[in-house]
Amino acid sequence: MPLRIVFMGTAELACPSLRALNRFAGFHVAAVVTQPDKPGGRHLQLHPSPVKQTALAGNLPVLQPLRARDGDFIAELRRLQPDLIVVAAYGQILPQAILDLPPHGCLNIHTSLLPKYRGASPIQTALLNDEAETGVTIMKMDAGLDTGPMLACQATPIAPADNAETLHDRLAQIGAELIVQTIPGYVAGHISPQPQPAQGVSHAPKIKKHDGLLDWKLPARQLWNRIRAFTPWPGAFTYLPPPPGVRMLKIWRAEVVPLSGPPAQILRSDKSGLTVACGRDALHLSLLQLEGGRRLNAQQFAAGHVIIPGQTLG
């Protein structure tokens, strides 16, 4: 008989894993659990999560409890009698009653090489910290925050051209392939969960919108990493000098250049972009977006905005 799986996920990161599990002949996805629809947009219409959309496209039943610890929801899980629960970017901490429910426990697809970067933002934090590589870990969940024993991991290099979006998409696909490869050996007893190393533990805190504001007193490479980490959300941003007023400038692409000047001062402004002095070296900004506008390459931006060298960004 196929292995009965309940899948719990919400964000786009989880969708490739759900599709992979649903395609695999040895698995039966008995239900998909995701967060309730959320209001959004100008009219605050309810929007389903990416995982719900993926589940419905695959003709899978969907459960949307307000809280994972709700008694009626846990009773519904018991009625489903899953052999295994797979979790990816669900967004809630699971109570012990759920962790103990399936015979093979709950497996989590975590986008870091544990024990490094436990927590909410492993992808962004790896970029912020200038890591050369990151990866995916398949972990058997326990009561702690990403502290459970590990079943498998796979690394991937972080390229200079990577940002949080490209890394997210690559790790999502790696996670999907790794979970499908790992489950058969695990349930057959050929893969034993191994405790995480006691050394090298670090945490990845939740990213907030204001984290995207650039402090030009920092070294250019550190700011370059922030731009990569916060693309596409919350976005790395600064403020153009007046007139006509305070205008937020979002930065989508930049590179470090060996120039110097007072931090935040615009050193160059031409069709190739803006060059801004940092605490060490400078950043050349080549893909920009004014608040309320569209993304512009350097030539497009220069054609519509007069920026004078010597001015400072906020």
C-alpha positions, -999 to +999 in steps of 0.1 A: +000+000+000+012+036-006+025+055+023-002+078+037+012+114+040-002+146+053+016+176+040+017+209+060+029+240+042+019+276+033+046+295+014+058+291-022+089+274-009+068+243-001+050+240-034+077+220-053+078+195-025+040+190-025+040+185-062+069+160-060+052+140-032+019+139-051+036+126-082+055+098-065+037+064-070+046+051-036+030+080-017-007+089-011-011+125+000-042+121+022-046+159+029-028+192+027-028+215+057-021+252+051-028+286+068-062+302+064-068+325+034-056+360+041-070+394+031-049+414+007-050+440-020-069+472-023-103+456-015-088+432+011-101+401-007-092+368+007-063+351-010-054+314-007-018+305+001+005+292-026+003+257-011-035+257-012-035+267-048-011+239-056-032+214-036-064+223-054-046+221-087-036+185-078-072+176-066-060+172-030-082+178+001-072+210+020-075+217+058-070+253+070-071+254+108-067+287+125-043+271+150-024+238+146-031+230+183-069+232+178-085+201+192-109+195+164-081+198+139-059+173+157-089+149+159-093+153+121-056+144+116-062+113+137-091+103+115-068+106+084-044+081+100-012+094+083+019+072+083+040+104+081+036+141+082+058+163+060+062+200+069+077+228+048+073+265+055+040+260+073+043+290+096+032+276+130+049+256+157+034+221+159+022+208+193+035+175+207+002+159+200+008+163+163+045+154+165+036+121+182+006+113+159+020+095+128+040+062+133+070+077+114+067+111+130+070+145+113+097+154+088+107+190+081+123+204+050+146+232+063+166+255+040+199+255+057+227+231+066+217+225+102+226+233+129+235+265+112+206+290+107+178+275+127+147+298+126+126+319+103+151+333+077+178+308+068+180+319+032+184+356+038+207+351+068+231+329+047+233+358+022+237+385+049+266+365+064+284+362+030+283+324+031+299+304+003+273+277+004+240+267+020+216+238+015+186+218+026+183+195+056+156+169+061+150+167+098+127+147+121+109+173+141+109+175+179+096+201+203+125+225+197+129+251+170+147+232+142+166+211+167+155+176+157+178+148+144+188+149+107+181+123+080+197+139+050+212+171+037+224+185+004+246+216-001+246+241-030+271+269-036+260+306-033+270+324-065+277+362-066+246+366-089+224+349-063+198+368-043+171+355-019+148+349-048+171+328-069+184+309-039+148+303-026+138+288-060+169+265-061+165+253-025+128+247-030+137+223-059+165+207-039+142+202-010+115+186-032+140+161-047+156+153-014+124+146+005+112+121-021+147+104-021+148+103+017+114+090+028+115+054+013+148+047+030+137+063+063+104+044+066+122+011+056+146+017+085+177+021+063+182+058+073+185+065+110+181+101+122+214+115+135+216+142+163+226+176+151+262+186+161+265+206+193+289+230+176+281+255+149+245+263+161+232+297+149+198+313+145+181+332+117+157+358+131+125+369+114+131+396+088+112+429+093+104+455+067+126+482+082+156+458+079+159+468+043+171+504+050+207+507+040+232+523+064+259+537+041+285+538+069+288+500+065+313+485+041+301+481+006+304+443+005+281+441+036+256+464+019+258+444-013+250+413+007+220+431+022+207+440-012+210+403-023+194+391+010+164+414+008+155+409-029+126+407-035+114+413+001+115+435+020+137+452-006+169+471+001+162+509+001+175+543+007+162+579+002+170+603-025+179+639-014+153+667-019+140+685-038+111+678-045+108+659-012+118+626+005+117+599-021+123+562-013+147+545-037+146+507-039+178+490-051+175+458-070+211+453-083+245+466-073+282+458-073+311+467-051+337+491-067+370+503-053+362+540-048+360+560-016+343+591-003+322+603+026+296+575+033+263+581+015+278+606-009+270+601-046+304+599-064+291+593-099+258+596-117+255+587-154+239+563-178+258+534-161+241+540-128+248+557-094+280+551-075+276+557-038+304+559-012+302+535+017+321+530+050+346+511+029+347+511-009+315+521-028+284+505-044+275+510-081+237+508-083+224+496-117+188+485-112+166+510-093+130+517-085+114+549-071+085+543-047+054+539-067+073+535-100+086+506-120+121+490-120+145+510-142+179+501-155+206+527-151+201+543-185+163+545-180+168+560-145+193+586-157+170+597-185+142+606-160+160+617-129+187+643-124+211+632-097+241+654-090+274+640-077+281+653-042+246+649-030+240+623-002+215+596+001+194+592+033 
